[in-house]
Amino acid sequence: MVAKGVDIAPAEGKLGVLLVGLGAVSTTLVAGVEAIKRGISEPVGSLTQMGTIRLGKRTENRSPKIKDFVPIAELEDIVFGAWDIFDDNAFDAAMNAGVLEKDLLNQVSEQLASLKPMPAVFEQNYVKRLHGENVKTGKNKMELAEQLIEEIAKFKSDNGCDRLVMVWAASTEIFLESSAVHETIESFEKGLYDSDPAISPSMIYAYAAIKSGVPFANGAPNLTADIPALTKLAEDLGVPICGKDFKTGQTLMKTILAPGLKSRMLGLDGWYSTNILGNRDGEVLDDPENFKTKEESKLSVLEHILQPDVYPDLYEGFSHVVRINYYPPRGDNKEGWDSVDIFGWLGYKMQIKIDFLCRDSILAAPLALDLALFLDLAQRAGMKGIQEWLSFYFKAPQTAPGLYPEHDLFIQLMKLKNTLRHMRGEDLITHLGLEYYD
Ligand SMILES: NC(=O)c1ccc[n+]([C@@H]2O[C@H](COP(=O)([O-])OP(=O)(O)OC[C@H]3O[C@@H](n4cnc5c(N)ncnc54)[C@H](O)[C@@H]3O)[C@@H](O)[C@H]2O)c1
């Protein structure tokens, strides 16, 4: 029986995608969208653009494209805006990031050059390695938030946008833990007036977005909107939010492989992961306080997938080490090595080695696009607060308090697609399939 589904407003008019940080990921996203719009390239890596969704029984042969199944904004309707501490336009920033070839960038240079970053909310203390001049000033953090709120409204009207979303693709901030000032919206707003050091710039952007009714995704591991004050505000104001930390290279591989090892009841003694990375992100993460934020995010996945408490004989006390080394010659082309020590039948030891020669921003850009489009869809479908169905995209997914996150990529994908089926009133797919043998 097919249920009715959810009322979803159509994706009419322009969608403004506001990017915090106009670095490697953001410029690769903007240039990519322009190249795809012109038919120069294909949207490889993007589920919203290339993915299909099976509906009904396997015998029905119904597998539409996701973008034909749910009303997702067209790439033609996207307008980009950005903030950065450097005032380079998106063309210069993309050249500087060195991810995409000059030839491709030249073909979309006009669109890129016209995207100029607005002055950022930034404080050196949270990203020690960066020094930029394109920065807002104000007498306290609340005043900075108010400036962002005004800018968001101005961007919307200047560009004739119908709706907006915001994606944090700026540098990883230093490690912060949730504390009293993050507990309620009252304590948080008081903290903004007092310029409380526990409120980082990313929290100010998230607050401004949510106050403006703009969905917010956090592509970095910073605490940002993962605090009670902001998740509650998002729920109260009907704004979808999600995070944290795009799941791209090494952690993507980990969450593909670990569920497979567990499904075969193979044990794990240890998983050693190291990366060399030479872009600006690598430089920022070279600072121990910023790396700590990333490390926490990267470390959490294996514990949750392998459940040592449920399978102590297989996974109790396994060693998990994650390192990132800044190595300039590699630029954005990261190399991630994993040495995985497993054991099988009767405890016999085996090893798996992974050497992923990846391209960080090539992997991240389609995720940023999907998140912008799915968050906009969620808002038009009346969804609010934490969007756990988007955990597919994150290393450290935000969840309701007390709920452990799902890290297994395949469970995450099933959750995502079942959410879309639910929105449309289609049967959820359980893979039981007994009816085929009746
Ligand atoms: N590329 C990936 O695979 C990947 C995966 C997961 C997470 N991330 C995260 O995404 C973020 C972006 O990565 P990137 O490779 O584009 O980094 P990048 O260094 O090239 O770009 C980040 C940009 O943010 C700007 N910035 C810093 N603080 C800011 C602020 N407060 N306001 C506005 N702009 C600010 C910087 O000036 C820089 O231009 C990083 O935090 C990174 O850790 C990337």
The ligand as a Gaussian input file, in Angstrom:
#p B3LYP/6-31G(d) Opt

LIG

0 1
 N       38.521000      18.361000       0.695000
 C       38.131000      17.393000       1.466000
 O       38.191000      16.236000       1.089000
 C       37.567000      17.702000       2.813000
 C       37.007000      16.661000       3.524000
 C       36.461000      16.923000       4.780000
 C       36.488000      18.199000       5.275000
 N       37.069000      19.191000       4.581000
 C       37.105000      20.504000       5.197000
 O       36.547000      21.459000       4.342000
 C       37.141000      22.712000       4.642000
 C       37.579000      23.350000       3.336000
 O       38.634000      22.601000       2.759000
 P       39.519000      23.250000       1.601000
 O       40.417000      22.192000       1.113000
 O       38.658000      23.988000       0.662000
 O       40.386000      24.285000       2.457000
 P       41.039000      25.664000       1.939000
 O       42.056000      26.016000       2.967000
 O       41.463000      25.582000       0.524000
 O       39.815000      26.681000       1.998000
 C       39.270000      27.149000       3.187000
 C       39.043000      28.642000       3.023000
 O       38.355000      29.104000       4.170000
 C       38.823000      30.408000       4.446000
 N       38.439000      30.723000       5.817000
 C       39.018000      30.316000       6.973000
 N       38.321000      30.775000       8.015000
 C       37.275000      31.476000       7.527000
 C       36.196000      32.179000       8.112000
 N       36.064000      32.253000       9.437000
 N       35.285000      32.766000       7.294000
 C       35.415000      32.679000       5.944000
 N       36.428000      32.042000       5.337000
 C       37.338000      31.447000       6.119000
 C       40.286000      30.329000       4.157000
 O       40.823000      31.610000       3.927000
 C       40.321000      29.450000       2.920000
 O       40.299000      30.199000       1.722000
 C       38.293000      22.441000       5.611000
 O       37.872000      22.702000       6.928000
 C       38.510000      20.975000       5.455000
 O       39.057000      20.367000       6.616000
 C       37.600000      18.977000       3.342000

